[in-house]
Amino acid sequence: MRLEFDMCSKRGDVMRAIELYDWAQREGISMGQYQYSVILYLCSSAAVDLRKYALKRGLEIYEKMRLQNIPMNESTLTAVARMAMSMGNGDMAFDMVKQMTQLGINPKLRSYAPALSSFCEIGDVEKAFCVEKHMLEHGVSPEAPELEALLRASVEARKWNEVDIKEAVENGGGGWHGQGWLGKGKWRVSFTSIGPDASCRCCGEKLATIDLDPVETENFAESVASIAVKRDKDSSFMKFKKWLDYYGPFEAVIDGANVGLSNQTRFMPSKINAVFNGIRQKLPSKKRPLIILHNRRISGPKMDQPVNKTLVEKWRNADALFATPTGSNDDWYWLYAAIKFKCLLVTNDEMRDHTFQLLGNDFFPKWKERHQVRFRFDETGPIFHMPPPYSVVIQESEKGHWHVPIAVDQDEESERAWLCITRPNLSPAGLASIDHKHEGSTIQSRDRPRPALVTRSNSKDTQHNNHREVPKNPKKIRSTSGFQDHSTVLSQIETAEKLGNCIIDFQI
């Protein structure tokens, strides 16, 4: 019978699948989770002329499955959620997602789509954002279609003043206010760069440093500790946590192996010492940073040389060295210490290998941007590339100016180009009279995900003041975008891509 259901699935034959189900019921043949998943999927995606019958039978089959205590999985419950969406029942679709979490099943983005679509379709913004909140709480980030639906459902007529805008920016963590598109007239798109004081060299606006959620930071630290504890052969990592509680806090953590092996195969403690002294001078308190090294790096014939032995003793006497035990991965130790103390992490390790893939968290890149210090050596000693004094994400200022980062191959943030997008006719005094009924959309969630970078398609076209005006007329936007006949956020983004000669990578 499995083969028959496989063929139904391949052909999309919902009627044959229902016939097989009815025959199995008459013959007293039990069906497993797989057969139920196939038939519910087919019922949820039936053609228009069969939909009414398929939905009716699909819900009956789901009830039978539930009464027989057949185990549910994500695909089964998502199929039921899609059937609920087809009937306009967003509450039922959302209940399916809640059932997943109650059963210990991790919902996927597709699991949330039916409920979110249902609520947005009827304009129930409050319930739509409840779905978004549930998504974020369970580690699922909305992508462009979901954000577009939320934006469209959120459009409403409002008038704003400067106090409203400032409060919205502060409450949202900086870099965005979500009060709709500010200003009127044509958009002006310019290539620019950001100065060391975080100011745009085109419009003069300062970019913000986006707040990291302290609760999310704490959860991230615990997830790192949990993985490290599971991989330790004994209670070594738990002892390390206690050591940190006793000797901490620290303002910087040094990945000793990465520094000591920088650009060569021979381990050099003198390089660690140079970085140790150099980064210390950049810390507000001038307190000694913490060096994390595997114990094999501080023992052996080479380390018995007087100069090396003296350095190790100096670090130990200053309570600035922790040697990780045999069998432990020192990566988890320096990463956890830096997260715990919310301090700088000195390493050139890009943290992209399988070890860090285990974290599976989009919070990690944001954390790295704010805390990782890269370095290089020249004849004078170490040169540090400190984290930028602003967040490298798409940002909206209090004046309604937008700044979009463009991806670069260089590690140095000063090399990055940005897009500065403004409306020339906007003035702060005019904010109170701006009507947003037809000009923008509002996301009311503080925890909204942030768009990724823009990728430059041709670096030769980059000129700091090479701006083009984007037509405000929705008809002009539609004619160039190729989207369906209504003004959407995505159509405006596509227009900006063409005019800016770049691609917006909307991995949100």
N, C-alpha and C positions, 0 to 999 in steps of 0.2 A: 504493500500500500504506500510505502514511502516513495517508491519510484513513481507511482501515479501522481502523488502530490508534487513531486519534483517537476513533472511535466506540466502540471497545472500552473505552477509558479513560473516556469519558463515561458509559457504561452499567455500568462495573465488570464487564465480561464476560470473565472470565479464560479460560473454555473456548474462546471464539472466538479470543482472542489466541493461545492455544496452537495452535489449528488453523492459524491464519495462519503461525505460526512453522514448524510441521511442513511445510506446503505450500511455503514459501520454501526450506526445506532440500532437499525433494525436487526442486524445480525449479532448484536451483542459484542462487537469487536471493540476493544478499548483503544483509544488514541492517545498518543503521547504529546509532550509539549511541542515538538517540532511540527506535527500535523496541525495542531491548533494555531501555531504561529503563522503557518502558511495560509490557512484559510482566513484568519482574521486580517492578515495583510491584504489579501486579495479583496476581501469585502470592503476594506477601507479605501482601496484605490480603484473601485469598479467604475466602468464607463457610465456616462450620464444616464443612458437609457436603462441601465440595470441598477443604478445607485440606490433607489428607494427600497427595492427588494433586498439588495445586498446589505444595506445598513440594518434593516429589520432582522434578517437572518444572522448577521454578524453579532448583534447585541444578544440575540438568543443563545448563540454558540458560546459567547463570552460568559454568560450567566451559567450555562451548563459546565463550562470549564471551572468556574469558581466553585460551584456546588460540589464538584467531584474532587476539589482540592488539588487540581493539576497545578504544578509550580508555574508561577508567572516569571517572565523575563522582560528585559527592556523593550524588545521588539514587539512582544505581545501587547503590553500596556500602551506603547506608542501607537499601535494600530487602533486600539480602542479609542485613544485620544483623538485620532484623525477622524474616526467615525463620529465622535461627539462634535468635532468642529464642523463636519458636514451638516449636522443637524442644528448648528448654531448654538450648541451647548458648551460654552467656554468653561463653566464651572465644573462640568464632568471631565472635560479635557485636563483641567488643572488637577482634579482629584486623582487622575491616573498618575501624574508626576509625583504627587504626594504619596501615593501608594508605593511607588518605587523606593522612595527614601525610607518608608516604614519597613519595607522588606529587605533593606540593605543593598538595593540595586542603585548603581550610580546613573542618574539621568544623563542623557546626551543633549546636545543642542537641538536635535530633531525632536526630542521628547517634549520640549517646551514650545515648539513652533505652533502646534494646534491651539493651545490655550492663548498664547500671545496674539495670534492672528484673530481668534474669535473676539477677544476683548477689544482689540484695536479696531476691528471692523464695525463694532457697534458703538465705538467712541467711549468705552468705559476705561478711561485713563487710569483711574485709581487701581482697578484690578490688573490692568496691563503692567503697571509698575510693581505690583505685588509679585507678578510672575518674574519680572526682571530681578527683583530683590532675591527671590528664591534661587534664581539661576546663579547669581553672584555668590550667594552663601554656599552653594554647592560646587563652586569652582568652574562654572560654565559661563563663558563670555559671549555675549551677543555679537553677531557679525552684521555686515552691512544691511541685509534684508530686515533683520529684527530691529536694528536701530532706525531704519527708515520708517518702519511701521510705527514705532514709538514716537518718532518725531511728527509724523503726519497726524497721529491721534492727539498729539499735544498742542496742535496749533489753536491759538485762541487770541482774541483781541485784547490788547493790554497797552497801557501807557506807563512809561518808566521814568524815574528820576535818578540822579546820581547816587543818592543814598541807597536806593533799591539795588542798583548795580554793584556798588561797593560791598554791601552786605552779602549779596549773592556770591560774589567772588570769594569772600572770606569763608562763608559757610561751605562752599564747594571745595575748599582746600587750595585755592589759587589756580590761575591760568584759564579760567572759564567761568561764565556767569549763568549761561542757560536761559537768558531772558529774551531770546529771539534775536533776529538780525538787527543790529543798531544802525541807524542812519538811513539815508535815501540816496538814490542816484546810482551811478555806475561804479562797479568795483575796479580798483586799480591794483594790478599784480606786478610786483617788482622783485628782482633778485637782490638779496642783501646778505649781510653777515652780522654776527652778534659780537659786540665788544666785550672786553674782560670785565666790565661792570654790568653785564647782562643787558645792555641797551642795544636796540636795533639801530644800525647805522643808517637806515632809510627813514624811519618815522620817529625815532627817538624813544619809543616806548620800551619799558623794561620788561623782560621776560620774568616769569614767576618760577619759583621752586615749588613744585607740587608736593603737598604734604603726603607722606606715607602713613597709612592708617596704622596707629600704634597696636591695635588689636591684631591686624593682619601681620604686622611685624613679629609680634609675640608668637602667633600661631606658626609662622614660618620658622622661627628659631626652634620651636618644639618639634616641628616635622624633621628638621635637620638632626636634632638630638635623637629622635626616635629611630631614624635610619642608622645613625652611627652606633647606637646601643645594640641594635640587632646584629650589626656586623662585627662587633667586638667579641673576642673569644671569652673575655671575662668582664669584670665591672670597671675596666680601665676608663671608659668615657664618663661614667658616673663620678669617678674620682677626679677627673678633669673638671667637671662642673663644680665640684666642691672647691677645687683649687682656685678656680676663677672667682667664686664667691668670696674666698678669703683674701686673695691678692688683688682682685680687681677694684674698681673699673680701670680700663685702659682706653686711651684715645686713639690708638692705632695698633694694628696687628700686622706682623710681617710674615709672609710665607717664606720661611727661611730657605727651603730647598730651591724654590724658584729664583730667589735672589742669588744664592750661592752658586748656582749653576748657570747664571745668566750668560748667554752667548758663548758658552764653552762646555766641555764635557767634564772638566776638572772642578771639583767642589772647592770654592774659595770663601772661607769664613770672613776674610777681610772685606769682601763685597757686602756681606751682611752687616758688618760693623759700620761701613760707610753709609749704608741706607739707614741703619739704626740711628746714627748721629744726625744724618741729614733730615729725616722726617721728624725727628724730635724737635728740631728748631722751628718747624712749621706748626707745631701743636700749640694751642692757646696756653696750656699749663706748663709746657716744656717737660711733661712727665715722660719717663722712659716708655717706649712702646713694648709690646709683647712679641717675642720671637717664638714661632712654633717650628720645631725641627724633629724629625724622626731620630730615635736614639742611636741608630746606626751612623748618623751624620756627625755625632759628637764623640765617637769612640774609634779606636783603631790606630795604627801606626802614624798616619798623617796628622791626626788630631793630637797626638802626643808631642808634636813639635812645639817648642816653647811659645811661639807667637800665637798659635792656634789655641793652645791650652790656656793661655792668659786671657784670651777673648772669651772663651766659654766660662771661665771662672768669674770674669767681670760681669757677664750677663746673669749668671746664677746668683751672685752676691747681690745683684740689684733686683732680684725676683722678676726678671724680665725674660726668662727662658723657660719654656715647657718642652720637655722631650717626650714625644709620643712613644708608647711601648711597641715592642715587636708584635707584628700581626695586626696593627692598627693602620688605618689610612689617615695620614696627617691632614689630608684635605678637609675632612669633616671637622677637625679640631680648630684649624684657623678660621674656617667659615663660620662655625658656631660662635666662636669668641667675638668675631667682628659683628655678627648679627645681635648677639646678646647685649653688647655694650653700645650698639648703634654707632660704631666708630669706623675709622678709615681702615681699609684693607690694602696693604702694599703687595701687589703681585701683578705679573704680566700674564698669568694664567687666564685664558678666556673662559674657562669653566664651561666648556661645551661637550666634554666627553660623557660616556655613559654614566659615570659617577653622579654628575650633576643632572643628567636627564631624569634620574630617579625622583628629583624634586617635583617635576611635572607641574610647575606653578608659574603663571605669568607674572607673579609678583617679583620673581628672581631678577629679570632684566632691569626692572625699575630700581630694585635695591642696588644692583651693581653700578648703575649709572650714578647713583648718589654717593657711593662709598668706596669704589675701587680707585686706587692710586696706581697708575702705571709709571714705569721708570725706564731710564736708559743711562748708560755711563759715557762720559767723555773724558778728556784728559784732566778736567778739574774735579771729577767725581760724579755722583749720581744727579741726574736731572729728573725731577718729578712732574708728572702730568696729573694735576689735581682734578677732582670732579668739577664740572662746570658749575658756576653759581646760578644755574637755572636748569629746568628740566627739558630734556630733548624730546618734546612731544608737541603735537599741534596745540597751540594756545590762542586764547581769545582775551584781549585786554579789556579794561574797564571802558575804554573809548570805542570798543567794537572792532579794533584792529586784530587781524588774524596773522599768526606766524606759523609757517609749516617747515619743519626740518627736511633737508634733502640728504639722502644717504651718501656717505663717502667711504672710500677704502682706507683712508688714513685713520690712525688712532687718535690724532690730536683733534680735539673738538674745535680749536680755532680755525681749522681748515674747512669746516662745514659751511656750506651755503644754505640760505633759507629763502623762503618766499614770504614777502611782506604784502599782505592783502588789505587794502584800506578803501574807505569811501571818502574822497576829498572834501565833500560838502558837510561831513559830520563835525559838529562842535559840541563840547560838553554842555553848553548852555541850551542846546536844542534837544537834549535827551528827554526832557519832560514831555515834549509834544510829539514824540515818535509813536506812530500807530503801527503795531506789528501784525495786524489781522491777516494781511496777505504777504508779509515779507519774511516770515521765519517760523521757527518751531522751538519748542521748549522741552528739554528733558528735565524732569524734576527730581531725579535720583542723584544724591551726592556721590554714590559709588559707581557712577557710570564708567565704563572702560574708556580708555583713551586711544585714538587712532595711532597707527604706526607711522613710520617715516615715509617720505617721498623719495623715489629713486630717480636720480638725474639720468636723462636719456642722452644728453650731449653736453659735456662740460664746456665745449667751446662757445656755447650760446649763453653762458653765464655772464651777465653784466649786472653790477650792483644796482644800477638805476635804469635798467632796461625794462620798463613797465609797459603793460598793455591793459586796456580797459575791458572789463567783462560786461557785456550787455545785461542790464537788469530785466529787460523785456522777456517774460517767460516764453513767448513764442520763439524768440531767437534762440533761447537756450534749448528748447525742445527740438528746433530744426537741426541743431548740430549734435545733439546728444544721442539720437537713435532710440530713446526710451519712449514709453507709451505717452499718449497725449495728455499729460498733466505735469505740472512743475513739481519736481522731487529734489531731495537733497542729492541723490545720486547723479541726476542729470546736471546739476550745477557743478558737482565735483568733476564730472567728465569734461565739461566745458573748461574748467580751470586747468585740467590736465593738458588739453590741446593748446590753450593759450600760453601756459607756462612751460610747454615743451618738456613735460615730465609725467611720471605715472604715480598716482597716489596708491600706495599699497595699503588697502583698507583691511588689514588683519587686526581686528580690534580686540 
